[in-house]
């Protein structure tokens, strides 16, 4: 897999913002088939930081109502990356 295919998007929520401030931990939505080593290499090369730890979790799909029937959404995978002390990732530059 290429680096751009592994990292889908950053998770920017209130809960992840608190984790960033307290533990220097950032969240990303990643490809389902990616493993921890691929995620670590992709983050280090794309953002030029040192990654200490990677934790992943797979979220099951949800059942949604569509008209009279139901539909199931797909699975997704999250990765929480802990960076070396003193380093950070800026998603919004100049804000």
Phi, psi and omega in degrees: 000147177275161184301320182290337179276337182284309181270115181273307179196157175281151176266113181244091179229173178296318182295318179288330177294321177294318178296326178294316181291318184280313191244002184058044183244131182243146180251144179221147168269129186235170179292146182298325185273359181279149177249178186296322180295319178295320179296316180299313180296320181295317180294317181296321182280322182286320185252356178055055177229169178257121182265129178266320188212146176229126175240134182239156174211141178255124180263129179289159178289159180252154175266124182242150176273133177228101183066236179270346183254191177232160181217144181254131177276163183280167177285160175217161183233134178248149174229132176248120189248126175262129182261162176297147182300135180095349179256153177207164178246129177256113178278325180244104180274135178083008179251000000 
